[in-house]
């Protein structure tokens, strides 16, 4: 195997997602401990936004600023190079999370045993399903009382619309929690509630071995055997291909806080999770190992310090090897660029990178050259697919509050939209600009940044909308007819594509029913 192939095969780039408080930060931290990337618990100043700061977005941005270094956490484990992409816990930054999901090869979802599937998890899973991203589920907080594990599995299937397959099984829960049987490795892992150590586990290939009674008592042994029999009867044999295709999610149980079941999850993860896979570009499919360097920008993080207006553009390498001080083509500008100070994210430090491989994320210092979706290549013209914008859920008209600064305002809006802070639509009926976001905070962020970075003032006017969705049709006549009939509700996005502004779910459903020739899309890529 060539060095390049070897480097790419050992990479595992993934995100951990959850509803706030399910235990994402705790799990991330434990994974970093296993990788030796950190040495003490509590070291992860993650993207987690403190609960007290929910209405103070400046504070949130400060915390987000600090968290640039932890946006990507790379470390080595058992010969694998692991890249964890952190996602903001705060739901107002969901768009950030959606975009991060475009840069990962797989996802681990954390679910709280007591709470089950929550709103945020459902939404994030939709994005994974759309992209067929392989998903593993970690059911957390087994040291607390929660739902019956079989009921939870049913709930996961129904709510997340994915088949599941337990690869470990809990032995009771809460104060009576004894541990798990690791189905994947045929081991009995006994629970010792200790926060910093790896738990010991006993190989237990034959669950009918009477030794089991000695470890967990006869009642529990009997129940475990019955549960496992039921699992084998109900769920098909685990086939790693069904996981890789995004059809089945393996499920693990544990307690991140007590470092229980985490190593088991990680050991299975590195073995079965995908290394970087071929990526579809409009022109052709790009192969991570065979093709020269290419990558795309999936996130831009602005520096909130007005004295340092530079940003960091996050690039996911799709193929080949990135080298420092080498000329690469910025495809949209058709211009050569080279980078002397690209950063890699190892553990919690940013460090200058000399080379990086497909699967890795690097940070490029940016002074306004990049927008989300931009491609860098060794020379070829490539446009990667799979970087959609998602239908926003909150809308306001944006108006100029300082007529002397019209140009600044429009430049500011353009750049903030390129950065992916929100989405801009032009209402065709009245020519007004509408900003669409997924969270209320974004409006405050935009207003503040327009003023402080561009010297422009804006004000917001309300507009009552339920959803904006992209529309298309095979018949130009049908499309024209729809636009004529709904002329008050038609807008175009930044790229000039047609968008339908529905003011209620009912209106949207009626439109879908009444105009069967029109296709309504909830993400900008179709
Ligand atoms: P998040 O990133 O998904 O938002 O969750 P985070 O890891 O911050 O965990 C949320 C809370 O749940 C934390 O408690 C954390 O200690 C707790 N927790 C995580 N894993 C487990 C587990 O396996 N068992 C139990 N019992 N609790 C767990 P907190 O009190 O909100 O915060 P902290 O003061 O402990 O940091």
Boltz pocket constraint, residues with backbone or C-beta under 6 A from the ligand:
constraints:
  - pocket:
      binder: B
      contacts: [[A, 18], [A, 19], [A, 20], [A, 21], [A, 22], [A, 23], [A, 24], [A, 25], [A, 26], [A, 27], [A, 48], [A, 89], [A, 140], [A, 141], [A, 142], [A, 143], [A, 144], [A, 254], [A, 255], [A, 256], [A, 257], [A, 258]]
      max_distance: 6.0
